């Protein structure tokens, strides 16, 4: 039995264009052609694709300073049926290459053209695409909704010293600084992005305030009243992990801000390098999960089999030292094909806070393992047993290693999303959680329900 852990890491990482978006110059930016009364929309978080975010962050890290400028398009507002929701991002490179997606393909060309102009001017720009507006009848959006984007210039990252005692830079000079730090360190956080201002508000579109995992506000906005109100709301996202858009009203003006929860990437621990482990690691890589494969037999951990894995570790259950913290964003699948080893892994994993523990094999095998653990003096609690899934996977008729891996990945995604995993055709509720509409915040005795003056939509020809 190996008593030393060997780890190998792999990085795998009027102008009418093709779209029909309305271009809102800033400041001030236009109200999103919404109702006269400004509104706040809330929905559940989980709109950020980890695969896309990982690719975007890697591209930005590798970008050369002399290669020009990039542009980042962020969905800051979405209403009705839209392809992506608030928080989704797309990176546009100088040559037009796009990382990520905002729509099913109908918006990207127009976004890229507007991004090219932002790269040249350096001025952020907010654009709305509305398939429900009579003014855009010539524009066919695949879904019946409207989506607002903030497009910003993005240059190669510059070094910035972190705040003493923190991993975060003192000043967030780029729109991805805080996002990247949270992702790299697997830490939760909250990010507030200003995308529309009116009146004498000093904050500008593209300004950001962040809240770290301890609740400390970073990078305060130019308006003290706005910083205080936004930081208070952002702290709530550390626990309920929702994303919402809110309008803050003050005697000095008003600001519309998208607040989003940043969750750590999913870490997948594969305990065993058997036939199902390779396709499991491959599917996980396609989802952007951080995958670690551990087996006490080094001969099964060939890098060629696990090209998308982040780490290959030779270790036994009792000597394994995880390269990440066991938390609620960590999932594990036990698949050593050895009863004794599976039992040792369960003994180690069940008391942890992992969100999901899958065990390969029939139900009777799992019952035997639990009986043996009980006889050895360890009886899992009911809460621990509820996180154990055995047989692992959804019932999709799987037989081959690839099919088994597919069913397990689907079950893990179902658990993380808090869904039941049934047929969408049988779902009576909307596919996406419905938007909750509440009134905006009024400060200093102002009426939060008072409408904000709406600037006329500038014609496309004046862009």
Beta strands, then each sheet from edge to edge (+ up, - down):
strand 1: 6-9
strand 2: 22-24
strand 3: 39-44
strand 4: 70-80
strand 5: 89-92
strand 6: 98-100
strand 7: 125-130
strand 8: 145-154
strand 9: 189-199
strand 10: 208-211
strand 11: 217-218
strand 12: 242-250
strand 13: 253-262
strand 14: 267-271
strand 15: 290-295
strand 16: 311-314
strand 17: 330-334
strand 18: 356-359
strand 19: 388-389
strand 20: 436-439
strand 21: 441-442
sheet 1: 1+ 16- 15- 14- 17- 18- 19-
sheet 2: 2+ 7- 8+ 4- 5+ 6-
sheet 3: 11+ 10- 9+ 13- 12+ 3- 20+
sheet 4: 11+ 10- 9+ 13- 12+ 21+
end
